[in-house]
Amino acid sequence: MIIGIDESGTFDLTTAGHSVIVGAHVFDEKDLKLLHGAFARWKDKYKSCKNAKGEIKSSSLNEEMFGSFVEDVLMVPGDFFFTTVATIGSGHKKVDIQLHRDYHVRCIDGGIAKCREVGNDRLAEQYVQLRNCTEGFRIRSC
């Protein structure tokens, strides 16, 4: 499982700007090597877009490049789960963000139960790992 978190702007919820915080998770470790290889080839294809730190920022990509990322990286492993969540921190109260977090944890718990009910223990364990990553996470004052 891969969990990635990035931001545009700042993680500070009290910022005056419209910072966006995005989290993504990818399930299915058996395809991890394939995913890493596809991502390395994609980065090499667009190495001219790298900044001084060696990062490819989304602001330097056009629609074709984004489409290429989906087709050349995300679609390569085939059957896996991919979920993203984005929050504009400055546009929401901490209590609202926490309510959404708690709701999604309850949904993950429901997914764990359903996977176990149908005998998919492998996927259930991946959901348990995802839920465990959120334990103890609380929105705090910045």
Summary of the structure (lengths in Angstrom):
residues: 142
radius of gyration: 17.4
end to end distance: 28.9
largest distance: 50.1
contacts: 338
relative contact order: 0.17
helix: 54%
strand: 16%
